[in-house]
Amino acid sequence: MTTTNITNFRKNAFNYVEQTIKYNEPLSISTKDGDAVLLSAEDYSGLMETLYLVSVPGMREKVMDGLKQPLDECLDEEDVEW
């Protein structure tokens, strides 16, 4: 994670935002009152989705079990009834 101070961030805000979006690299911004983190919308959405999935009772176990299943035992996408 890249780190900068608030003064440097203000001077280069556009470039920092552009780089965060382009490379999905969080940016830590330090101030005298504490730190903040700039994330791309894609990273933020992924984080929120992960938090939601692990909050569903039993979902974590189902995902972990699914990761252990060999691919040749899985259904093809077109065979899944949505």
C-alpha positions in Angstrom: 0.0 0.0 0.0 1.3 3.4 -1.0 1.4 6.1 1.7 1.3 9.9 1.5 0.5 12.8 3.7 -2.5 15.0 3.3 -0.5 18.0 1.9 1.0 15.8 -0.8 -2.3 14.2 -1.5 -4.0 17.7 -2.0 -1.3 18.7 -4.5 -1.5 15.4 -6.5 -5.1 14.3 -5.8 -6.0 13.6 -9.5 -2.9 11.5 -10.1 -3.4 9.6 -6.8 -7.0 8.8 -7.6 -6.1 7.8 -11.2 -3.3 5.5 -10.0 -5.6 3.9 -7.4 -8.2 3.1 -10.0 -5.7 1.9 -12.6 -3.7 -0.4 -10.4 -6.2 -1.2 -7.7 -3.6 -0.2 -5.1 -5.0 1.3 -1.9 -3.5 4.6 -0.8 -3.0 5.5 2.8 -3.3 9.2 3.5 -1.9 10.4 6.8 -3.0 13.5 8.7 -2.3 14.9 12.1 -5.7 13.6 13.2 -5.3 10.0 11.9 -5.2 8.1 8.6 -7.6 7.5 5.8 -7.5 5.0 2.9 -8.5 5.6 -0.7 -9.8 2.5 -2.5 -11.0 2.0 -6.1 -14.7 1.4 -6.4 -13.9 -2.1 -7.7 -11.9 -2.9 -4.6 -14.6 -1.4 -2.3 -17.3 -3.4 -4.0 -15.3 -6.6 -3.7 -14.7 -5.9 0.0 -18.3 -5.2 0.7 -19.3 -8.4 -1.2 -16.8 -10.4 0.9 -18.1 -9.0 4.1 -21.7 -9.8 3.1 -20.9 -13.4 2.2 -19.0 -14.1 5.4 -21.9 -12.6 7.4 -24.4 -15.2 6.0 -24.5 -18.0 8.5 -22.9 -21.1 7.0 -21.8 -19.4 3.8 -18.1 -19.4 4.7 -18.2 -23.2 5.2 -20.0 -23.7 1.9 -17.5 -21.6 0.1 -14.6 -23.5 1.7 -16.2 -26.8 0.9 -16.7 -25.7 -2.7 -13.1 -24.8 -3.1 -12.1 -28.4 -2.2 -14.4 -29.8 -4.8 -12.5 -31.0 -8.0 -13.5 -29.1 -11.1 -14.5 -32.3 -13.0 -17.2 -32.9 -10.3 -18.7 -29.5 -10.8 -21.7 -28.6 -13.0 -21.1 -26.7 -16.2 -22.5 -23.2 -16.0 -25.2 -23.9 -18.6 -26.5 -26.8 -16.4 -27.1 -24.6 -13.4 -30.7 -23.6 -12.8 -30.8 -20.0 -11.7 
